[in-house]
């Protein structure tokens, strides 16, 4: 990792909740970088190629797994970031799960269940487009949804959101101890940029499918969501499960930060291809001889 890249990452990395304030993070920040689309694209491609090599070693070594969590307000660019950053990764070593509103079976289990069964295996990168954090974001903003979860009334108290975040933090600590690297990305888009993207989805026919009237409704709860994100990040940021509050107004910069963060995490794992034993080398020599 280049020192400059690490310095940029540190600008957006949150590893402890104490003193964290979401309002201190500018959605339009590009860390002083000012480049044309072609230059940004070339840098991203370099990152994609490096990520592909590291992912190949991760898969071959079969010891670690990586979980990338993406959270954001609507139109912040989660889908685009996932599409571009992982475009060069071998599909066999990558799993993407997009979590919508839970169904009947999911509601008959604890809130972590549907996420737990979608965790990446060793050697793989798992991508969760929305995650268990929805339980302390959407439900916190819309507590009426909590009734669908059929919890015993005695368990629903004033501290339920703090308790859920406490459970999430404990679960992420458990995952880290089991060899899962947890990386959490909050794509931090501004209200102004979100409005522009919504209008673009309405005005451009090929983007109409992306727009939902509910998106505008949820926009009306903006301040409530920001408070919920503030609480979630503050309660769960840790060195073993860091948050990256990624500026999302400039898509090119968002994607660069995400790919660099994942590369940095993988490079710390001392990944390598499995060593060939003496017996295996002998078997290879025999096979080569038989092939002529």
GUGU-909493 format. One record per residue: residue number from 0; residue in three letters; z negated, y, x negated of N, C-alpha, C in turn. Coordinates in Angstrom, 3 decimals. Layout:
GUGU-909493
  num  residu      n_up   n_north    n_east     ca_up  ca_north   ca_east      c_up   c_north    c_east
  NUM     ala         Z         Y         X         Z         Y         X         Z         Y         X
...
END
This chain:
GUGU-909493
  num  residu      n_up   n_north    n_east     ca_up  ca_north   ca_east      c_up   c_north    c_east
    0     unk     0.000    -1.207    -0.844     0.000     0.000     0.000     0.000     1.250    -0.874
    1     unk     0.827     2.204    -0.529     0.830     3.451    -1.252    -0.394     4.261    -0.854
    2     unk    -0.903     5.029    -1.818    -2.102     5.823    -1.548    -1.861     6.812    -0.410
    3     unk    -0.655     7.358    -0.345    -0.358     8.339     0.692    -0.415     7.703     2.077
    4     unk     0.116     6.492     2.167     0.098     5.794     3.450    -1.332     5.500     3.883
    5     unk    -2.165     5.084     2.924    -3.565     4.803     3.233    -4.286     6.066     3.681
    6     unk    -3.979     7.159     3.038    -4.604     8.437     3.395    -4.223     8.843     4.814
    7     unk    -2.961     8.630     5.171    -2.503     8.948     6.525    -3.214     8.062     7.540
    8     unk    -3.324     6.764     7.227    -4.015     5.853     8.132    -5.467     6.265     8.345
    9     unk    -6.121     6.652     7.272    -7.532     7.056     7.372    -7.706     8.251     8.299
   10     unk    -6.670     9.007     8.459    -6.696    10.172     9.343    -6.868     9.767    10.802
   11     unk    -6.397     8.557    11.124    -6.410     8.103    12.516    -7.297     6.876    12.749
   12     unk    -7.834     6.328    11.679    -8.659     5.130    11.769   -10.081     5.486    12.203
   13     unk   -10.616     4.690    13.137   -11.994     4.890    13.601   -12.736     3.571    13.412
   14     unk   -13.746     3.577    12.547   -14.501     2.355    12.262   -15.966     2.465    12.667
   15     unk   -16.349     3.593    13.196   -17.704     3.739    13.724   -17.675     4.751    14.861
   16     unk   -18.452     4.471    15.872   -18.416     5.314    17.057   -19.205     6.594    16.936
   17     unk   -20.210     6.574    16.090   -21.063     7.749    15.971   -20.258     8.962    15.486
   18     unk   -20.311    10.020    16.245   -19.604    11.238    15.885   -18.154    11.287    16.323
   19     unk   -17.666    10.204    16.919   -16.265    10.190    17.348   -16.059    11.092    18.558
   20     unk   -14.998    11.899    18.494   -14.625    12.755    19.624   -13.112    12.682    19.780
   21     unk   -12.683    12.185    20.894   -11.249    12.015    21.131   -10.507    13.337    21.070
   22     unk   -11.152    14.402    21.505   -10.484    15.702    21.521   -10.171    16.228    20.120
   23     unk   -10.742    15.606    19.102   -10.457    16.015    17.727    -9.119    15.468    17.230
   24     unk    -8.477    14.601    18.009    -7.231    13.958    17.593    -6.056    14.566    18.351
   25     unk    -5.145    15.159    17.605    -4.004    15.865    18.179    -2.854    14.898    18.458
   26     unk    -2.420    14.775    19.707    -1.326    13.859    20.042    -0.005    14.194    19.352
   27     unk     0.157    15.443    18.895     1.412    15.849    18.258     1.331    15.811    16.731
   28     unk     0.218    15.361    16.194     0.009    15.304    14.743     1.021    14.358    14.100
   29     unk     1.613    14.794    12.986     2.484    13.910    12.208     2.050    13.900    10.740
   30     unk     0.793    14.251    10.498     0.203    14.215     9.151     1.010    15.012     8.134
   31     unk     1.648    16.083     8.587     2.415    16.928     7.681     3.813    16.416     7.391
   32     unk     4.169    15.277     7.946     5.507    14.735     7.725     6.496    15.394     8.675
   33     unk     7.628    15.782     8.136     8.672    16.406     8.944    10.001    15.828     8.480
   34     unk    10.523    14.901     9.261    11.736    14.229     8.810    12.718    14.032     9.951
   35     unk    13.954    13.839     9.574    14.988    13.597    10.562    14.905    12.158    11.066
   36     unk    15.545    11.914    12.172    15.498    10.594    12.807    16.009     9.496    11.873
   37     unk    17.052     9.801    11.108    17.610     8.788    10.211    16.619     8.414     9.111
   38     unk    15.921     9.400     8.575    14.936     9.135     7.517    13.765     8.330     8.056
   39     unk    13.284     8.728     9.225    12.183     8.003     9.855    12.592     6.569    10.149
   40     unk    13.835     6.400    10.585    14.338     5.064    10.887    14.404     4.194     9.648
   41     unk    14.799     4.794     8.523    14.881     4.041     7.266    13.496     3.605     6.807
   42     unk    12.520     4.496     6.937    11.148     4.155     6.558    10.591     3.047     7.446
   43     unk    10.875     3.147     8.737    10.414     2.117     9.663    11.041     0.767     9.318
   44     unk    12.313     0.774     8.969    12.992    -0.471     8.619    12.358    -1.104     7.389
   45     unk    11.980    -0.286     6.421    11.294    -0.805     5.234     9.983    -1.477     5.631
   46     unk     9.263    -0.823     6.540     8.008    -1.382     7.017     8.223    -2.687     7.768
   47     unk     9.264    -2.741     8.587     9.577    -3.945     9.356     9.883    -5.115     8.419
   48     unk    10.631    -4.834     7.368    10.979    -5.885     6.408     9.749    -6.380     5.665
   49     unk     8.861    -5.460     5.295     7.620    -5.857     4.618     6.731    -6.667     5.558
   50     unk     6.655    -6.241     6.804     5.864    -6.964     7.798     6.402    -8.370     8.008
   51     unk     7.720    -8.513     8.036     8.337    -9.825     8.231     7.965   -10.781     7.102
   52     unk     7.954   -10.282     5.864     7.594   -11.118     4.719     6.131   -11.552     4.802
   53     unk     5.261   -10.611     5.124     3.836   -10.929     5.236     3.563   -11.890     6.384
   54     unk     4.283   -11.702     7.485     4.109   -12.599     8.632     4.549   -14.016     8.273
   55     unk     5.582   -14.138     7.460     6.052   -15.458     7.037     4.966   -16.166     6.226
   56     unk     4.298   -15.431     5.371     3.217   -16.009     4.568     2.011   -16.338     5.441
   57     unk     1.729   -15.461     6.405     0.627   -15.701     7.344     0.855   -17.021     8.077
   58     unk     2.075   -17.234     8.522     2.441   -18.444     9.271     2.348   -19.684     8.390
   59     unk     2.835   -19.551     7.157     2.844   -20.695     6.243     1.427   -21.064     5.797
   60     unk     0.601   -20.074     5.554    -0.766   -20.318     5.087    -1.639   -20.927     6.183
   61     unk    -1.403   -20.501     7.419    -2.073   -21.103     8.582    -3.599   -21.045     8.484
   62     unk    -4.130   -19.891     8.109    -5.579   -19.710     8.003    -6.070   -18.552     8.875
   63     unk    -5.380   -17.450     8.809    -5.768   -16.253     9.555    -4.905   -16.102    10.803
   64     unk    -5.405   -15.348    11.759    -4.588   -14.888    12.882    -4.829   -13.390    13.029
   65     unk    -3.899   -12.716    13.668    -3.997   -11.262    13.838    -3.808   -10.926    15.310
   66     unk    -4.698   -10.123    15.844    -4.605    -9.675    17.232    -4.409    -8.167    17.250
   67     unk    -3.281    -7.735    17.764    -2.972    -6.309    17.887    -3.099    -5.906    19.353
   68     unk    -4.028    -5.020    19.629    -4.270    -4.557    20.997    -3.663    -3.163    21.161
   69     unk    -2.888    -2.987    22.221    -2.277    -1.688    22.510    -2.796    -1.156    23.846
   70     unk    -3.388     0.020    23.788    -3.876     0.710    24.984    -3.294     2.114    25.005
   71     unk    -3.045     2.628    26.208    -2.490     3.978    26.309    -2.369     4.390    27.762
   72     unk    -2.170     5.673    27.957    -1.792     6.171    29.268    -0.322     5.819    29.508
   73     unk     0.119     5.897    30.745     1.510     5.586    31.069     2.466     6.479    30.278
   74     unk     3.582     5.891    29.854     4.661     6.590    29.137     4.277     7.005    27.718
   75     unk     3.215     6.416    27.174     2.817     6.761    25.805     3.678     6.061    24.765
   76     unk     4.410     5.011    25.166     5.319     4.360    24.234     4.863     3.010    23.713
   77     unk     3.991     2.325    24.460     3.521     1.009    24.003     4.672     0.018    23.858
   78     unk     5.477    -0.081    24.922     6.581    -1.047    24.909     7.547    -0.766    23.768
   79     unk     7.871     0.496    23.566     8.797     0.863    22.501     8.230     0.570    21.121
   80     unk     6.949     0.846    20.934     6.316     0.583    19.638     6.330    -0.911    19.339
   81     unk     5.986    -1.715    20.338     5.988    -3.167    20.155     7.404    -3.663    19.848
   82     unk     8.365    -3.174    20.604     9.756    -3.596    20.433    10.264    -3.302    19.025
   83     unk    10.013    -2.098    18.536    10.551    -1.695    17.241     9.759    -2.273    16.064
   84     unk     8.449    -2.192    16.116     7.627    -2.621    14.987     7.779    -4.118    14.711
   85     unk     7.901    -4.916    15.769     7.955    -6.366    15.591     9.374    -6.920    15.684
   86     unk    10.364    -6.051    15.560    11.755    -6.481    15.718    12.210    -7.451    14.636
   87     unk    11.550    -7.430    13.469    11.978    -8.312    12.390    11.117    -9.538    12.206
   88     unk    10.083    -9.683    13.034     9.153   -10.798    12.896     9.729   -12.057    13.528
   89     unk     9.520   -13.188    12.874     9.970   -14.478    13.402     9.286   -14.731    14.743
   90     unk    10.049   -14.917    15.820     9.450   -15.135    17.140     8.481   -16.313    17.188
   91     unk     8.674   -17.306    16.301     7.781   -18.461    16.288     6.368   -18.090    15.824
   92     unk     6.250   -16.967    15.138     4.957   -16.577    14.612     4.354   -15.383    15.317
   93     unk     4.894   -15.073    16.494     4.451   -13.878    17.209     4.358   -14.167    18.706
   94     unk     3.279   -13.727    19.333     3.079   -13.959    20.760     2.756   -12.632    21.445
   95     unk     3.502   -12.297    22.489     3.280   -11.049    23.219     2.796   -11.355    24.627
   96     unk     1.722   -10.705    25.030     1.195   -10.857    26.384     0.986    -9.468    26.993
   97     unk     1.586    -9.238    28.143     1.403    -7.986    28.871     0.505    -8.273    30.073
   98     unk    -0.621    -7.621    30.116    -1.600    -7.893    31.159    -1.490    -6.887    32.304
   99     unk    -1.215    -7.417    33.482    -1.157    -6.613    34.699    -2.475    -6.774    35.446
  100     unk    -2.511    -6.358    36.705    -3.714    -6.548    37.519    -3.995    -8.044    37.635
  101     unk    -5.243    -8.468    37.504    -5.574    -9.903    37.553    -5.285   -10.531    38.909
  102     unk    -4.850   -11.800    38.871    -4.577   -12.539    40.093    -5.801   -13.303    40.569
  103     unk    -5.608   -14.110    41.611    -6.726   -14.829    42.237    -7.441   -15.755    41.263
  104     unk    -6.688   -16.529    40.490    -7.321   -17.453    39.551    -8.090   -16.700    38.477
  105     unk    -7.507   -15.623    37.988    -8.166   -14.836    36.942    -9.446   -14.199    37.457
  106     unk    -9.434   -13.790    38.714   -10.621   -13.162    39.301   -11.735   -14.158    39.569
  107     unk   -11.425   -15.446    39.514   -12.445   -16.479    39.676   -13.107   -16.844    38.350
  108     unk   -12.722   -16.149    37.276   -13.324   -16.356    35.957   -13.948   -15.045    35.470
  109     unk   -14.664   -15.136    34.366   -15.207   -13.927    33.742   -14.062   -13.053    33.241
  110     unk   -14.328   -11.771    33.029   -13.234   -10.837    32.744   -12.547   -11.084    31.407
  111     unk   -13.198   -11.811    30.491   -12.580   -12.092    29.197   -11.697   -13.345    29.217
  112     unk   -11.811   -14.142    30.269   -11.162   -15.446    30.284    -9.654   -15.383    30.074
  113     unk    -8.980   -14.557    30.837    -7.511   -14.545    30.756    -7.025   -14.037    29.402
  114     unk    -7.838   -13.239    28.743    -7.479   -12.749    27.411    -7.774   -13.808    26.351
  115     unk    -8.867   -14.534    26.552    -9.255   -15.566    25.588    -8.197   -16.655    25.479
  116     unk    -7.624   -17.063    26.614    -6.625   -18.141    26.583    -5.284   -17.657    26.037
  117     unk    -5.181   -16.352    25.796    -3.939   -15.791    25.250    -4.102   -15.347    23.795
  118     unk    -5.199   -15.737    23.164    -5.427   -15.354    21.776    -4.442   -16.062    20.849
  119     unk    -4.059   -15.428    19.742    -3.106   -16.052    18.814    -3.728   -17.217    18.053
  120     unk    -2.916   -18.226    17.791    -3.346   -19.352    16.960    -3.378   -18.901    15.501
  121     unk    -4.003   -19.707    14.665    -3.993   -19.405    13.231    -2.547   -19.359    12.734
  122     unk    -2.288   -18.386    11.894    -0.942   -18.237    11.364    -0.031   -17.358    12.200
  123     unk    -0.544   -16.862    13.309     0.300   -16.078    14.207    -0.262   -14.682    14.467
  124     unk     0.638   -13.806    14.893     0.268   -12.459    15.313     0.327   -12.418    16.833
  125     unk    -0.771   -12.044    17.461    -0.815   -11.882    18.897    -0.771   -10.410    19.265
  126     unk     0.004   -10.077    20.264     0.143    -8.691    20.713    -0.290    -8.627    22.165
  127     unk    -1.310    -7.871    22.451    -1.783    -7.707    23.818    -1.455    -6.297    24.299
  128     unk    -0.489    -6.232    25.197    -0.086    -4.970    25.810    -1.036    -4.723    26.982
  129     unk    -2.039    -3.908    26.764    -3.243    -3.759    27.567    -4.119    -4.981    27.290
  130     unk    -5.396    -4.864    27.587    -6.315    -5.897    27.131    -7.597    -5.881    27.929
  131     unk    -8.626    -6.511    27.360    -9.943    -6.517    28.005   -10.515    -5.117    28.160
  132     unk    -9.945    -4.143    27.467   -10.442    -2.765    27.612   -10.145    -2.171    28.987
  133     unk    -9.170    -2.752    29.696    -8.904    -2.285    31.055   -10.150    -2.398    31.932
  134     unk   -11.026    -3.348    31.571   -12.252    -3.577    32.340   -13.250    -2.437    32.206
  135     unk   -13.048    -1.604    31.197   -13.935    -0.453    31.009   -13.149     0.855    31.024
  136     unk   -11.882     0.756    31.451   -11.034     1.947    31.574   -10.621     2.123    33.040
  137     unk    -9.685     1.276    33.497    -9.212     1.376    34.879   -10.359     1.180    35.865
  138     unk   -11.184     0.169    35.629   -12.275    -0.095    36.571   -13.342     0.993    36.530
  139     unk   -13.483     1.610    35.390   -14.456     2.711    35.301   -13.959     3.920    36.085
  140     unk   -12.661     4.144    36.029   -12.066     5.256    36.775   -11.974     4.919    38.262
  141     unk   -11.730     3.632    38.550   -11.614     3.169    39.942   -12.644     2.057    40.197
  142     unk   -13.912     2.386    40.275   -14.959     1.353    40.433   -14.819     0.520    41.699
  143     unk   -14.024     0.991    42.657   -13.830     0.208    43.881   -13.124    -1.117    43.592
  144     unk   -12.373    -1.179    42.473   -11.686    -2.422    42.106   -12.668    -3.515    41.689
  145     unk   -13.862    -3.117    41.340   -14.856    -4.068    40.864   -15.221    -5.100    41.925
  146     unk   -15.101    -4.721    43.190   -15.465    -5.622    44.284   -14.616    -6.884    44.279
  147     unk   -13.383    -6.797    43.780   -12.489    -7.956    43.754   -12.973    -9.045    42.804
  148     unk   -13.861    -8.690    41.894   -14.291    -9.655    40.886   -15.424   -10.559    41.365
  149     unk   -15.900   -10.324    42.556   -16.876   -11.221    43.199   -18.157   -11.413    42.399
  150     unk   -18.542   -10.427    41.650   -19.780   -10.516    40.891   -20.981   -10.489    41.834
  151     unk   -22.041   -11.203    41.507   -23.269   -11.089    42.306   -23.734    -9.637    42.311
  152     unk   -24.056    -9.083    43.456   -24.460    -7.669    43.548   -25.567    -7.272    42.573
  153     unk   -26.463    -8.210    42.289   -27.585    -7.890    41.404   -27.142    -7.609    39.964
  154     unk   -25.900    -8.007    39.627   -25.392    -7.803    38.268   -24.600    -6.508    38.125
  155     unk   -24.414    -5.812    39.215   -23.650    -4.564    39.173   -24.621    -3.385    39.208
  156     unk   -24.941    -2.903    38.030   -25.875    -1.782    37.927   -25.223    -0.555    37.341
  157     unk   -25.998     0.457    37.124   -25.478     1.718    36.591   -24.959     1.572    35.156
  158     unk   -25.421     0.548    34.458   -25.036     0.377    33.054   -23.932    -0.658    32.866
  159     unk   -23.257    -1.011    33.934   -22.277    -2.089    33.827   -21.171    -1.798    32.825
  160     unk   -20.745    -0.548    32.722   -19.655    -0.227    31.782   -20.156    -0.299    30.353
  161     unk   -21.371     0.155    30.112   -21.961     0.024    28.779   -22.135    -1.449    28.429
  162     unk   -22.522    -2.247    29.407   -22.718    -3.676    29.170   -21.397    -4.368    28.864
  163     unk   -20.355    -3.973    29.553   -19.039    -4.586    29.289   -18.537    -4.228    27.893
  164     unk   -18.735    -3.004    27.510   -18.324    -2.600    26.169   -19.167    -3.305    25.109
  165     unk   -20.420    -3.521    25.421   -21.293    -4.272    24.514   -20.789    -5.705    24.364
  166     unk   -20.376    -6.314    25.478   -19.837    -7.673    25.443   -18.532    -7.724    24.651
  167     unk   -17.679    -6.734    24.850   -16.408    -6.682    24.125   -16.646    -6.554    22.627
  168     unk   -17.567    -5.672    22.247   -17.873    -5.484    20.830   -18.395    -6.775    20.203
  169     unk   -19.253    -7.486    20.938   -19.795    -8.747    20.439   -18.684    -9.796    20.316
  170     unk   -17.773    -9.814    21.277   -16.685   -10.791    21.254   -15.736   -10.519    20.089
  171     unk   -15.455    -9.260    19.819   -14.578    -8.919    18.703   -15.242    -9.255    17.366
  172     unk   -16.548    -9.118    17.296   -17.269    -9.526    16.091   -17.164   -11.037    15.897
  173     unk   -17.290   -11.764    16.993   -17.139   -13.218    16.954   -15.741   -13.603    16.463
  174     unk   -14.710   -12.957    17.002   -13.339   -13.271    16.596   -13.133   -13.022    15.102
  175     unk   -13.678   -11.910    14.610   -13.551   -11.589    13.193   -14.184   -12.672    12.333
  176     unk   -15.294   -13.220    12.795   -15.984   -14.283    12.048   -15.241   -15.606    12.114
  177     unk   -14.292   -15.709    13.030   -13.494   -16.928    13.162   -12.130   -16.805    12.488
  178     unk   -11.900   -15.678    11.809   -10.638   -15.528    11.085    -9.545   -14.808    11.849
  179     unk    -9.923   -14.106    12.911    -8.947   -13.298    13.645    -9.125   -11.828    13.267
  180     unk    -8.083   -11.243    12.731    -8.097    -9.817    12.384    -7.777    -9.029    13.643
  181     unk    -8.693    -8.179    14.069    -8.516    -7.411    15.299    -8.152    -5.969    14.959
  182     unk    -6.984    -5.535    15.444    -6.513    -4.165    15.246    -6.246    -3.561    16.616
  183     unk    -6.817    -2.381    16.869    -6.713    -1.771    18.197    -6.027    -0.413    18.093
  184     unk    -4.963    -0.247    18.858    -4.179     0.982    18.821    -4.265     1.711    20.158
  185     unk    -4.772     2.930    20.117    -4.712     3.804    21.290    -3.608     4.807    21.031
  186     unk    -2.506     4.690    21.770    -1.395     5.623    21.604    -1.730     6.884    22.385
  187     unk    -2.024     7.917    21.654    -2.605     9.148    22.191    -1.515    10.163    22.552
  188     unk    -1.051    10.101    23.779     0.002    11.012    24.240    -0.631    12.198    24.964
  189     unk     0.018    13.351    24.888    -0.487    14.543    25.575     0.006    14.573    27.021
  190     unk    -0.656    15.338    27.849    -0.223    15.476    29.240     1.162    16.088    29.324
  191     unk     1.432    17.044    28.450     2.737    17.713    28.469     3.860    16.741    28.138
  192     unk     3.648    15.922    27.102     4.674    14.953    26.711     4.831    13.871    27.769
  193     unk     3.732    13.456    28.372     3.831    12.461    29.443     4.685    12.999    30.591
  194     unk     4.480    14.261    30.934     5.266    14.873    32.009     6.753    14.841    31.673
  195     unk     7.103    15.186    30.444     8.501    15.161    30.024     9.099    13.767    30.159
  196     unk     8.336    12.769    29.786     8.846    11.402    29.838     8.965    10.912    31.281
  197     unk     8.038    11.314    32.119     8.152    10.969    33.537     9.412    11.578    34.136
  198     unk     9.652    12.854    33.836    10.829    13.532    34.368    12.106    12.879    33.856
  199     unk    12.076    12.445    32.596    13.232    11.762    32.021    13.504    10.457    32.772
  200     unk    12.450     9.754    33.125    12.603     8.492    33.862    13.168     8.727    35.259
  201     unk    12.883     9.877    35.820    13.389    10.213    37.152    14.831    10.705    37.086
  202     unk    15.132    11.531    36.084    16.445    12.166    35.993    17.540    11.269    35.434
  203     unk    17.161    10.288    34.610    18.160     9.428    33.988    18.203     8.079    34.719
  204     unk    19.305     7.770    35.388    19.412     6.550    36.206    19.015     5.271    35.481
  205     unk    19.387     5.180    34.186    19.082     3.952    33.450    17.588     3.793    33.155
  206     unk    16.817     4.851    33.426    15.377     4.775    33.203    14.581     4.738    34.512
  207     unk    15.277     4.790    35.633    14.581     4.811    36.929    13.638     3.625    37.111
  208     unk    14.048     2.486    36.588    13.255     1.262    36.779    11.881     1.357    36.122
  209     unk    11.766     2.259    35.138    10.495     2.402    34.425     9.467     3.224    35.210
  210     unk     9.955     3.941    36.212     9.065     4.881    36.897     8.447     4.272    38.143
  211     unk     7.172     4.594    38.338     6.443     4.190    39.534     5.690     5.399    40.065
  212     unk     5.715     5.569    41.377     5.000     6.700    41.974     3.519     6.649    41.642
  213     unk     3.014     5.442    41.413     1.605     5.291    41.062     1.283     5.938    39.716
  214     unk     2.304     6.045    38.856     2.093     6.690    37.559     1.629     8.129    37.735
  215     unk     2.235     8.816    38.701     1.863    10.204    38.965     0.455    10.270    39.561
  216     unk     0.143     9.297    40.411    -1.201     9.246    40.997    -2.254     9.088    39.913
  217     unk    -2.014     8.166    38.987    -2.976     7.934    37.907    -3.089     9.140    36.981
  218     unk    -2.016     9.890    36.864    -2.033    11.103    36.037    -3.082    12.093    36.550
  219     unk    -3.351    12.050    37.850    -4.344    12.936    38.440    -5.761    12.631    37.989
  220     unk    -5.951    11.453    37.369    -7.275    11.062    36.865    -7.361    11.228    35.349
  221     unk    -6.517    12.058    34.805    -6.399    12.187    33.347    -7.751    12.403    32.666
  222     unk    -8.505    13.375    33.119    -9.794    13.683    32.474   -10.750    12.496    32.546
  223     unk   -10.733    11.780    33.662   -11.593    10.603    33.797   -11.189     9.520    32.805
  224     unk    -9.895     9.349    32.623    -9.427     8.347    31.660    -9.797     8.735    30.231
  225     unk    -9.683    10.002    29.909   -10.041    10.436    28.557   -11.528    10.199    28.281
  226     unk   -12.360    10.416    29.286   -13.793    10.135    29.127   -14.019     8.640    28.941
  227     unk   -13.257     7.833    29.666   -13.388     6.383    29.559   -12.942     5.892    28.183
  228     unk   -11.838     6.453    27.669   -11.378     6.087    26.331   -12.378     6.535    25.274
  229     unk   -12.918     7.716    25.443   -13.937     8.216    24.525   -15.101     7.224    24.447
  230     unk   -15.573     6.786    25.596   -16.704     5.859    25.641   -16.334     4.502    25.037
  231     unk   -15.134     4.011    25.353   -14.712     2.694    24.870   -14.567     2.668    23.354
  232     unk   -13.918     3.671    22.806   -13.713     3.716    21.358   -15.039     3.915    20.642
  233     unk   -15.872     4.785    21.170   -17.182     5.049    20.552   -18.038     3.792    20.496
  234     unk   -17.967     2.976    21.545   -18.835     1.806    21.650   -18.326     0.593    20.874
  235     unk   -17.034     0.563    20.534   -16.476    -0.672    19.966   -15.782    -0.506    18.617
  236     unk   -15.713     0.694    18.089   -15.097     0.896    16.777   -15.989     0.271    15.709
  237     unk   -15.396    -0.519    14.827   -16.154    -1.187    13.775   -15.224    -1.501    12.610
  238     unk   -15.751    -1.657    11.403   -14.889    -1.981    10.255   -14.085    -3.261    10.461
  239     unk   -14.672    -4.256    11.156   -13.972    -5.526    11.370   -13.041    -5.474    12.577
  240     unk   -13.123    -4.403    13.374   -12.254    -4.248    14.543   -11.988    -2.753    14.755
  241     unk   -11.241    -2.156    13.844   -11.028    -0.703    13.907   -10.097    -0.277    15.027
  242     unk   -10.300     0.938    15.473    -9.359     1.603    16.373    -8.473     2.514    15.536
  243     unk    -7.237     2.660    15.947    -6.337     3.664    15.389    -5.926     4.563    16.543
  244     unk    -6.363     5.822    16.489    -5.996     6.788    17.526    -4.678     7.406    17.071
  245     unk    -3.581     6.802    17.516    -2.255     7.111    16.984    -1.592     8.231    17.789
  246     unk    -1.214     9.324    17.141    -0.485    10.383    17.856     0.779     9.803    18.471
  247     unk     1.010    10.086    19.749     2.127     9.441    20.440     3.179    10.410    20.964
  248     unk     3.061    11.690    20.657     4.075    12.630    21.143     5.397    12.481    20.395
  249     unk     5.332    12.068    19.139     6.537    11.806    18.337     6.652    10.300    18.148
  250     unk     7.592     9.674    18.825     7.682     8.212    18.813     7.908     7.662    17.413
  251     unk     8.702     8.350    16.605     8.991     7.850    15.266     7.713     7.757    14.440
  252     unk     6.819     8.731    14.636     5.584     8.723    13.856     4.631     7.645    14.378
  253     unk     4.583     7.480    15.694     3.757     6.433    16.289     4.088     5.079    15.677
  254     unk     5.368     4.760    15.614     5.807     3.461    15.132     5.522     3.282    13.645
  255     unk     5.645     4.351    12.876     5.333     4.269    11.448     3.852     3.974    11.228
  256     unk     2.997     4.663    11.963     1.555     4.451    11.812     1.185     3.012    12.171
  257     unk     1.746     2.508    13.251     1.429     1.146    13.690     1.861     0.114    12.649
  258     unk     3.087     0.224    12.157     3.566    -0.781    11.207     2.790    -0.706     9.892
  259     unk     2.451     0.491     9.455     1.687     0.638     8.209     0.280     0.067     8.362
  260     unk    -0.327     0.267     9.528    -1.674    -0.255     9.772    -1.686    -1.782     9.726
  261     unk    -0.676    -2.407    10.309    -0.614    -3.868    10.321    -0.329    -4.402     8.916
  262     unk     0.562    -3.740     8.200     0.868    -4.146     6.820    -0.389    -4.060     5.960
  263     unk    -1.125    -2.972     6.084    -2.341    -2.802     5.296    -3.329    -3.938     5.559
  264     unk    -3.507    -4.272     6.837    -4.450    -5.333     7.203    -4.009    -6.685     6.631
  265     unk    -2.718    -6.979     6.690    -2.212    -8.255     6.184    -2.314    -8.338     4.661
  266     unk    -2.078    -7.220     3.995    -2.125    -7.223     2.531    -3.540    -7.451     2.002
  267     unk    -4.535    -7.219     2.824    -5.923    -7.450     2.412    -6.332    -8.919     2.517
  268     unk    -5.473    -9.756     3.084    -5.833   -11.149     3.352    -5.479   -12.108     2.217
  269     unk    -4.875   -11.607     1.161    -4.463   -12.474     0.047    -3.602   -13.623     0.562
  270     unk    -2.568   -13.264     1.289    -1.677   -14.279     1.859    -0.773   -14.860     0.781
  271     unk    -0.522   -16.140     0.871     0.392   -16.794    -0.074     0.909   -18.077     0.545
  272     unk     2.034   -18.538     0.035     2.578   -19.793     0.499     1.719   -20.937    -0.032
  273     unk     1.559   -22.001     0.732     0.718   -23.125     0.299     1.172   -23.673    -1.055
  274     unk     0.213   -23.961    -1.934     0.531   -24.525    -3.248     0.984   -25.970    -3.094
  275     unk     1.964   -26.355    -3.888     2.485   -27.718    -3.855     1.691   -28.577    -4.831
  276     unk     1.175   -29.695    -4.356     0.384   -30.582    -5.212     1.291   -31.377    -6.152
  277     unk     0.660   -32.024    -7.109     1.391   -32.846    -8.060     2.142   -33.969    -7.347
  278     unk     1.473   -34.566    -6.377     2.085   -35.656    -5.622     3.275   -35.160    -4.804
  279     unk     3.122   -33.967    -4.223     4.213   -33.404    -3.424     5.422   -33.065    -4.289
  280     unk     5.162   -32.549    -5.505     6.272   -32.253    -6.421     7.017   -33.536    -6.801
  281     unk     6.250   -34.598    -7.004     6.870   -35.879    -7.344     7.743   -36.376    -6.187
  282     unk     7.235   -36.191    -4.964     7.999   -36.612    -3.788     9.262   -35.778    -3.637
  283     unk     9.178   -34.491    -3.962    10.351   -33.622    -3.894    11.409   -34.061    -4.903
  284     unk    10.938   -34.440    -6.099    11.860   -34.884    -7.135    12.577   -36.150    -6.692
  285     unk    11.852   -37.067    -6.070    12.444   -38.304    -5.577    13.485   -37.999    -4.478
  286     unk    13.127   -37.098    -3.582    14.040   -36.735    -2.493    15.311   -36.103    -3.033
  287     unk    15.149   -35.237    -4.041    16.309   -34.582    -4.626    17.238   -35.606    -5.278
  288     unk    16.626   -36.588    -5.961    17.416   -37.611    -6.625    18.192   -38.454    -5.621
  289     unk    17.548   -38.766    -4.495    18.196   -39.568    -3.458    19.348   -38.820    -2.816
  290     unk    19.214   -37.478    -2.753    20.279   -36.670    -2.162    21.476   -36.530    -3.126
  291     unk    21.259   -36.915    -4.370    22.354   -36.873    -5.329    22.505   -35.499    -5.923
END
